[in-house]
Amino acid sequence: MTLSLAEILQAIIAGFVSFVSPCVLPLIPAYISYITGETLIELKGGTTNTKKLLFNSIAFVLGFSFVFILLGATATFVGKFLSRNKRLFEIIAGIIVIIFGLHTSQIVRFNFLSYEKKMNIKASTPSLLKAFLMGFAFSFGWTPCVGPILGTILIMAGTHSQVIQGIILLTFYSLGLGIPFVLTALAINKFFEAFKSIKKYFGQIEMFAGLLIIGIGLALIFGLGLHSDYITAVIIVSIGFAIMSIKKISLSDVIGIIIILVATYVALQVKFIDGGNLNLHLIPFAVLLLFSIISMYKVGRQNE
């Protein structure tokens, strides 16, 4: 099985969502401050040497990318030993991924996924090596937001039989996380302005990531593959419901959405069972819509 464009896109999106997650984004200035040796006040003033910002931030990205890519290779290697029971592995992996998604989308919070490993790193004179080691350490101190998202990509890597496929998949995940970090470092003074606008949408960011993860888990359980049109639809649905949750959601809103979805189903005359066979594309999609509505309702209620 070769990597598809949809899988690569999922890995990039997962990396970017990890970057803007509530557990990572607020810490970005602190990491940049450490790898450059500049205070937050100096960073805000935009007086930091651009060359130092660029090279040290790249070294930091290479540090955490090294670990992520190594994990991807390991996941695929383990997957090779499970290939004889591939279907069973996909079902178990799908269940685990859905648990990740339920937690991230705020439908159900699991305490064991809310563990956060904090790393105490003393400030010192910055260098490329120290920036690399900081990135290396960051990869082991990932937080609840990154854990489920990264875990999902690692499980995706485990469904492939070739180690190079896991390496490629986690490379794109690292790019999705690393490129925004480098760009932020180069425009760190602008980051402080943009952060205020992004902060109020943390709930929607988590919701989008959680629904996407649930969609991937359902695809694994129902054997749809991670390269199908279903995945594209999952991405669109996740974005749509996340946008709708920006406003305060009432029970009448949810009932109205359910009526519209049922009416659409009837109008299209889509069948759950067609020719004696289950419509494997429709069932997981219907389940995803149900979770989307629940998540939208819970996230929307948090908005004033």
Stockholm file with secondary structure:
# STOCKHOLM 1.0

chainA/1-304         MTLSLAEILQAIIAGFVSFVSPCVLPLIPAYISYITGETLIELKGGTTNTKKLLFNSIAFVLGFSFVFILLGATATFVGKFLSRNKRLFEIIAGIIVIIFGLHTSQIVRFNFLSYEKKMNIKASTPSLLKAFLMGFAFSFGWTPCVGPILGTILIMAGTHSQVIQGIILLTFYSLGLGIPFVLTALAINKFFEAFKSIKKYFGQIEMFAGLLIIGIGLALIFGLGLHSDYITAVIIVSIGFAIMSIKKISLSDVIGIIIILVATYVALQVKFIDGGNLNLHLIPFAVLLLFSIISMYKVGRQNE
#=GR chainA/1-304 SS CCCCHHHHHHHHHHHHHHHTSTTTGGGHHHHHHHHHTCCHHHHHHTCSCHHHHHHHHHHHHHHHHHHHHHHHHHHHHHHHHTGGGHHHHHHHHHHHHHHHHHHHTTSSCCGGGSCCCCCCCCCCCCCHHHHHHHHHHHHHSCCTTHHHHHHHHHHHHHTCSCHHHHHHHHHHHHHHHHHHHHHHHHTHHHHHHHHHHHHTTHHHHHHHHHHHHHHHHHHHHTTCCSSSHHHHHHHHHHHHHHHHTTSCCCHHHHHHHHHHHHHHHHHHTCCSEETTEECTTHHHHHHHHHHHHHHHHHHHTTCC
#=GC SS_cons         CCCCHHHHHHHHHHHHHHHTSTTTGGGHHHHHHHHHTCCHHHHHHTCSCHHHHHHHHHHHHHHHHHHHHHHHHHHHHHHHHTGGGHHHHHHHHHHHHHHHHHHHTTSSCCGGGSCCCCCCCCCCCCCHHHHHHHHHHHHHSCCTTHHHHHHHHHHHHHTCSCHHHHHHHHHHHHHHHHHHHHHHHHTHHHHHHHHHHHHTTHHHHHHHHHHHHHHHHHHHHTTCCSSSHHHHHHHHHHHHHHHHTTSCCCHHHHHHHHHHHHHHHHHHTCCSEETTEECTTHHHHHHHHHHHHHHHHHHHTTCC
//
